[in-house]
Amino acid sequence: MSKGLPVIATNVDGIREMVTDGSNGLLVNYGDTHGLATKIQNLLADPELARRLVKNAYASLVNYTWENTYAATIQVYEELLR
């Protein structure tokens, strides 16, 4: 995402919290090789889709700073300690 390339990722925990299918990337189910091939073909056939995904992905990265990650981690630990 930070390199300005469209993302196709596996729809699993952790990834789907960062990638929203059709908005800032494309998601494919684990093991779905046909789905992966289809999404790659869709990106190659639709440069505007690729540009939109890259633009939205880069904009969404502002939420994933070290400071935000640290604060979210501390919050989880504080909630667990209560």
Protein Blocks (a to p, Z undefined) as FASTA:
>chain_A
ZZopacdddddehjlmmpcghiloccddehilmlmmmmmmmmmmmmmlmmmmmmmmmmmm
mmmcfklmmmmmmmmmmmmmZZ
